Amino acid sequence: MHSAQLAFGQLDRGIRELKEAAPEMITIGALTYFFSRWLSSRLMLFMEANPSIAVRVEPIIGIDDLA
């Protein structure tokens, strides 16, 4: 039980550190079809909820560009 408490404590500290060091800008690479059909509306919700984070979208034309 003590090991589990230590592990959860470390997870909690890690999550807090990530929240404190949140990026000011994120870059998303997405296939154009995926972006236009699914991601764009969700991205707007993210941007409204996180106005301090700039978002850059890099369109990906083909699946080979994902590598």
C-alpha positions as CSV (number, residue, x, y, z in Angstrom):
1,M,0.0,0.0,0.0
2,H,2.9,2.4,0.8
3,S,4.3,1.9,-2.7
4,A,1.0,2.8,-4.3
5,Q,0.8,6.0,-2.2
6,L,4.3,6.9,-3.3
7,A,3.5,6.3,-6.9
8,F,0.3,8.4,-6.8
9,G,2.2,11.1,-5.0
10,Q,4.7,11.2,-7.8
11,L,2.0,11.2,-10.5
12,D,0.3,14.1,-8.7
13,R,3.6,16.1,-8.6
14,G,4.2,15.4,-12.2
15,I,0.8,16.6,-13.3
16,R,1.2,19.8,-11.3
17,E,4.6,20.4,-12.9
18,L,3.1,19.9,-16.4
19,K,0.3,22.3,-15.6
20,E,2.7,24.9,-14.4
21,A,5.0,24.5,-17.4
22,A,2.2,24.6,-20.0
23,P,3.4,25.6,-23.4
24,E,2.6,29.0,-24.7
25,M,2.2,27.5,-28.2
26,I,1.4,24.1,-29.5
27,T,1.8,22.7,-33.0
28,I,-0.6,20.2,-34.4
29,G,0.2,18.2,-37.6
30,A,-3.0,16.8,-39.1
31,L,-4.2,15.4,-42.4
32,T,-6.3,18.0,-44.1
33,Y,-9.3,15.7,-44.3
34,F,-9.1,14.9,-40.6
35,F,-8.7,18.5,-39.7
36,S,-11.6,19.7,-41.8
37,R,-14.0,16.9,-40.7
38,W,-13.2,16.4,-37.0
39,L,-10.5,18.5,-35.5
40,S,-11.5,22.0,-36.5
41,S,-14.6,22.3,-34.3
42,R,-12.8,20.7,-31.4
43,L,-9.8,22.9,-31.8
44,M,-12.1,26.0,-31.6
45,L,-13.4,24.7,-28.2
46,F,-9.8,24.1,-27.0
47,M,-8.8,27.6,-28.1
48,E,-11.8,29.2,-26.3
49,A,-11.0,27.2,-23.1
50,N,-7.3,28.0,-23.3
51,P,-6.9,31.5,-24.7
52,S,-3.3,31.8,-23.4
53,I,-2.1,29.0,-25.6
54,A,-1.4,29.8,-29.3
55,V,-2.2,27.0,-31.7
56,R,-0.4,26.4,-35.0
57,V,-1.7,23.8,-37.4
58,E,0.5,22.3,-40.0
59,P,-1.4,20.6,-42.7
60,I,-0.2,17.2,-43.8
61,I,-1.0,16.2,-47.3
62,G,-0.2,12.5,-47.3
63,I,0.2,9.7,-44.8
64,D,4.0,9.7,-45.6
65,D,4.3,13.2,-44.0
66,L,3.3,11.8,-40.6
67,A,6.7,10.1,-40.1
